[in-house]
């Protein structure tokens, strides 16, 4: 399981990272809200553990931004604040759980396990890569406030690319995954729909690219 830890206190960050890695989590540690947001946009995390009080952007600001973008990655908020109003604000902003400091490492681990179990039971309505969001309910491709509705084949191809981002898929791979093994379509159809999707991505103003490598295939990149 891959986690993002956003904590601006170096000693706390090191201690939490050590215990999580000891329990076989893969951890990326960042120290301010802006860096956390950049990592979330560029990465694919199973869960996020984030302090509320951070420089750059607060944890709440980061949380509100990613939820606005459609990112449903589970978030556990850490904070020195213990007032009920702060907990309510965090949960209303889209946090999955809330753990006041100081806390026992055993409780942190238990809450992370519970958060990740809920993620496994949850089937998201949206998929995201970078600043690009794909909504299965509406078949919309979104970036910020701009959106387009994708026809069926374009939606299916974008979903395949998002599910396999970072992996180059050949034209033959895409043909099989989108059209099926027994299709009468040929490789030319893949090239046509890649062109369509590039135009859709540009239309919503996303920084995501469909990158091609000659004789290898296509992947999403930022």
N, C-alpha and C positions, 0 to 999 in steps of 0.2 A: 504494500500500500504506500502511495506517495502522498506526503503531507507538505504543506507550506506553513512554516512558523514565522509569524511577523511579531517580533518582540524587540523593543528598542533598548532594553537593559542587557548589556553584554553577558553578565554573569548568569542572569536568568535564562537567556537564550542558549548559552552553552550547556547549562544544566539540563534544560528540557530537551535539547537536541541529543545529548548523550543518552538520556533515558529512553527516548523514542527509538534511537538507532540500536540501542541494546535490545529493544523488543522488536527489532527487525522492520521498523518503518524506514522508508527512504525519506529524508528530510532536506528541504531547501530552507535555509534560514535567512531572513531579511530583517532590516533594522529601522525602516520607516515606511509610512503608508504609501508614498509614491512608488517605492521599489516593490512593495507588496502588490500594488495594482499592476505594475508592469509584468511581474512574474505570473500573476493570474491570467493576464491576457496572452502570455506566451506559452504557458504550460498547461498540463492536464493533471489536475490534482484530485485525489480521492477525498481529501478533507483539508480544511484551513483552520489553523489555530492562531488567533490574532488578538493582540492587546488593543484595548480601546484607545489609550493615550499614547499616541506616537507622533513624531514630528512629520512635517510634510502634509500628510493627510491623516486624520484620525481613523481608528479602526471602524467607527460608525460610518464615516464618509466613504471608505473603501467598500464596506458592506452594502451601503445604499447604491453605490455606483454599479457594482457587479450584479445586484438583483435587478436594477433598472435595465441592464443589458441582457437579462434573461439567464444569467449564470446561476445554477441551483446547487453548486458544490456546497456540501455541508460546512457550516462555520461555527466554531466554538470560540466565544469571546472571553478573553482574560482581562481583568481590570482590578485596580486597587479600590475602585469605588464599590460600595456595598449597599447604597440606598436602593430601595425598591423601584424608584422612578428610573434609575439608570438601567436596571434590569429590564424594565418594561420597554424602555426606548430601544434597547438592543434587540429584544425579541420582536418588537413591532417592525424593526428595520429588516428583519429576515434572518436573524441568527437562529441556529438550531439548538444551541445551549449556551450557558453562561456560567463562568466559574470565577468567583472573586478571589483575589490574592489576600493573604498567602494561602496556598493550597498544598495538599499532600500529593506527591507524584502518583501514588496509587489511585487517588480519585481522578486525577487528570487522565490516566490511562483508561480507567473504567468509562469515563465520559466519552473519550475518543472511540473506544470500541463500540459503545452504544450508538454513537453518531454514525459510524461507518456501517453498522448493521442496518440502520434505518435507510441509509443510502442504497444498500443492496436490495432492499424491499421496494424502493421507489423507482419507478420508470419515468424518466424525465420527459416532459413535453417539448423541451428545447435542447438543442445541441449547440455548442459554441466553440469557435476557434478564433483566437485573437479578438478583434472587435466585431466579428461576424456571428450572427445568431440565426439558427434555422429552427423554425417553430413547426412541429409536426401537426398541431391542431389546426393551424391556418394555412400551412404550406408557404409561409412567408419567410423571406430572407431579409434580415434586418441589420442595420448598422446605425446605432443611435436612434434618431427619429425618422430615418429614411428606410423605406421597405418596399419590396416587390413580392408579388405572389408568383410562385414557380409552378409551371405545369408539371404533370406527374413525373415525366422522365427526368427533367432537370432537377426536381426535388430529390429523386432517388439517387442521381449521380452525386449531388452535393452531399447527401447524407453519407454515402459510401466514402467520399473524400474526407469528410469530417471524422468519421469513425476510424479512418486509417491515416490521419495526418502524421507527417513525418516518415511515412512509408511510401515509396514510389510504386504505384500500380501501373502495370502495363496496359496498353489499349485492350489486349485480350482479357486481362483481369476485369477491367471495367465493363467490357462487353458481357462477360459472364455474370457479374454481380448485378448489373442493372437490367439487362435484357433476358438473362437466363441462358442455360446451356444449349437449349434447342432452338434458339432464335434464328431467324432468317436475316437479321441485320448483319451488316459487315463493319469492319474497323472504321470505315468512313463516318459512320454514325457517331462513334465516340468523338472523333475530331470535331464534328459539327457541334455536338452538345458541350464540349469543352469550350468552344468559342462562345456559345450562348451564355454559359455560366460566367466566363470572364467579363462579358458585357453586363451581366446582372450585378456582379460584384462591384464593378466600376460605377454602376448606376446608383448604388446605395452609398458610395463614397468610402468603402472599406479599404484598409491598408493590406488586406489579405491578398495573396497572389496564388494562382494555380501555376506552379513551377513545373517545367518539363525538362527532362534529361533525354537526350537523343538515344534511341534504342533501349531506354530503360523504362520511362513512364512518367506519370504525373503525381504531384503531391501538393498539399496546401502549405504555404509558408507565409511568414510575416516580415 
